[in-house]
Amino acid sequence: MEYAIRKINTKNDIEKCELFTIDNYQWKNICTPKTYGYAGYLKGKGIYVKFICEESNPKREHIQNRDRVCDDSAVEVFMAFTEENEELSNDVMYINFEMNANGVMYSKFGKGRKGRKFISEEVSQESHCVAKVEENQWSITLTIPENFLREICDFDAIINGKEFYCNFYKISESPEIEHYVSFSKIDSEVPNFHLPVYFAKTAIK
């Protein structure tokens, strides 16, 4: 699976980008909220992502960044980056930005799943995560800051077309609404979104 991240001039252009649909329902799904979105590159700003979830009254109990938003109703964007001559594996550098309908983020980075670090408060603020809850749907917008991406990968090469990897998710681990949905299917017997080898190929175009 592949996804193209288009270059955009303003945030208002985001829905001109390629649509991603989060529709691979895996493991256990008590509910199946329709979720989709768009990702684009804003020059000098970073990768801008918008999620839309057709779900009324989403669970949103957590109110502080770094809380486990996956216990609420949450959307997530993961991106993985290989170094020069490095093959894709589950131990490459990747980021996970997870958000609930309060606009609260649980965001980490690192190589592999163990020893991951939270993004700094400065990066969190620069992400400008904004949630909007309406009667029958909710949405999230955020920017993964370019200065942060430059710290963890060769972002100049990525701007010039180097391939990297991404996945988008809809999740809740709360038993009453438990569900696990992905854009690119994850081949695992147990729920686990932290597997970059199953992410979609992507590039900025």
C-alpha positions in Angstrom: 0.0 0.0 0.0 1.1 3.5 -0.8 0.1 7.0 0.2 1.3 10.3 -1.4 1.7 13.4 0.8 1.0 16.4 -1.4 2.6 19.8 -1.0 0.1 22.5 0.0 0.4 26.2 0.4 -2.1 26.7 3.3 -4.0 24.5 5.8 -7.1 25.3 3.9 -5.8 23.2 1.0 -5.7 20.0 3.1 -8.8 18.4 1.6 -7.2 18.8 -1.9 -4.7 16.1 -0.7 -5.1 12.4 -1.2 -7.8 10.8 1.0 -6.8 8.0 3.4 -9.5 5.8 4.6 -9.1 3.9 7.9 -11.0 0.8 7.2 -9.0 -2.3 8.1 -10.9 -3.5 11.1 -8.7 -5.9 13.1 -8.8 -8.0 16.2 -11.8 -6.9 18.3 -14.3 -4.3 17.2 -17.3 -3.4 19.4 -18.0 -0.4 17.2 -16.9 0.6 13.8 -16.8 4.4 13.4 -16.1 5.6 9.9 -12.8 7.5 9.9 -10.7 9.1 7.2 -8.4 12.0 6.5 -5.7 13.8 4.6 -2.0 14.6 5.0 0.0 17.3 3.3 3.3 19.1 3.5 3.3 22.8 4.4 6.7 24.2 3.4 8.7 25.4 6.4 6.0 24.2 8.8 5.8 20.4 8.6 3.4 17.6 7.8 -0.2 18.7 8.4 -2.8 16.0 9.1 -6.5 16.1 9.3 -8.7 13.3 10.6 -12.5 13.1 10.5 -14.4 10.6 12.5 -18.2 10.0 12.0 -18.8 9.2 15.7 -21.2 11.1 17.9 -20.4 11.7 21.6 -16.8 10.3 21.5 -15.2 9.2 24.7 -12.8 11.9 25.8 -12.0 11.7 29.5 -8.3 12.5 29.3 -7.4 16.2 29.5 -3.6 16.4 29.7 -1.0 15.7 27.1 0.9 12.4 27.7 -2.3 10.8 29.1 -3.2 7.4 27.6 -5.7 8.7 25.0 -6.0 5.2 23.5 -8.3 4.5 26.5 -10.6 7.2 25.0 -11.8 7.3 21.4 -8.6 8.3 19.6 -7.0 8.7 16.2 -3.3 8.2 15.5 -0.7 8.9 12.9 2.6 7.0 12.9 5.5 7.7 10.6 8.7 5.7 10.2 12.1 6.8 8.7 15.0 4.8 7.5 18.6 6.1 7.5 20.8 5.8 4.4 21.2 2.2 3.4 19.0 1.0 6.3 16.3 -1.5 5.6 12.9 -1.1 7.0 12.4 -3.0 10.2 10.4 -2.6 13.5 13.5 -1.0 15.0 13.8 2.0 12.8 13.1 5.6 14.0 9.4 6.2 14.1 7.0 8.7 15.7 3.5 8.1 17.1 1.1 11.0 17.5 -2.1 9.9 19.3 -5.1 12.3 19.9 -8.5 12.2 21.5 -11.5 14.5 20.8 -10.2 17.0 23.5 -7.2 17.6 21.4 -5.0 15.9 24.0 -1.9 14.2 22.5 0.2 11.2 23.6 3.3 11.5 21.3 6.6 9.7 21.4 9.6 9.0 19.1 12.5 6.6 19.1 14.0 3.5 17.4 11.7 0.5 18.1 9.0 0.2 20.7 11.3 0.1 23.8 12.9 3.1 25.2 10.7 5.6 23.4 10.7 9.3 24.5 7.9 11.8 24.8 8.1 14.7 22.4 9.0 18.0 24.2 6.4 20.4 25.5 7.8 22.9 22.9 7.2 20.4 20.0 3.7 19.7 21.5 2.8 23.3 21.4 4.2 23.7 17.9 1.9 20.9 16.7 -1.2 23.1 17.3 -3.4 20.1 17.8 -7.0 21.2 17.4 -10.2 19.2 18.0 -13.7 20.0 16.8 -16.7 18.0 18.1 -19.9 18.3 16.3 -23.3 16.5 16.6 -22.4 13.5 14.5 -18.7 13.7 14.0 -15.4 15.0 15.3 -12.2 16.1 13.7 -8.5 16.6 14.6 -5.9 18.8 12.9 -2.2 18.9 13.8 1.1 19.8 12.3 4.1 17.5 12.9 6.7 20.3 13.1 9.4 20.4 10.5 12.1 21.4 13.0 11.3 18.3 15.0 11.4 16.1 11.9 14.8 17.5 11.0 16.1 16.4 14.4 15.1 12.7 13.9 15.6 12.1 10.2 17.1 13.4 7.0 14.1 15.7 6.2 15.9 17.5 3.4 16.1 14.1 1.6 12.4 13.5 2.3 11.4 16.9 0.9 13.3 15.9 -2.2 11.3 12.7 -2.6 13.0 10.1 -0.3 10.5 7.4 0.6 9.4 7.0 4.2 6.4 5.1 5.8 3.2 6.0 7.5 0.0 4.5 9.0 -3.2 6.0 10.3 -5.3 4.5 13.0 -8.6 4.7 14.9 -8.6 3.0 18.3 -10.1 2.6 21.7 -8.9 0.1 24.3 -11.9 0.7 26.6 -13.9 -2.5 26.7 -17.3 -0.9 26.1 -16.2 0.6 22.8 -13.0 -1.4 22.0 -11.9 -1.2 18.4 -8.7 -1.3 16.3 -8.8 0.1 12.8 -5.9 0.9 10.4 -5.2 2.4 7.0 -2.5 -0.1 6.1 -3.3 -3.6 7.5 -1.2 -4.9 10.4 -0.3 -8.6 10.2 -0.2 -9.5 13.9 -2.1 -12.0 16.0 -2.5 -9.5 18.9 -3.3 -5.8 18.7 -0.1 -3.9 18.0 0.2 -0.8 15.9 3.9 -0.4 16.6 5.0 -2.4 13.6 6.6 -0.2 10.9 7.2 -3.1 8.5 3.4 -3.0 7.8 3.2 0.8 7.3 2.3 2.2 3.9 5.1 3.6 1.7 4.8 7.3 1.3 6.7 10.3 -0.1 6.2 14.1 -0.4 5.1 14.9 -4.0 
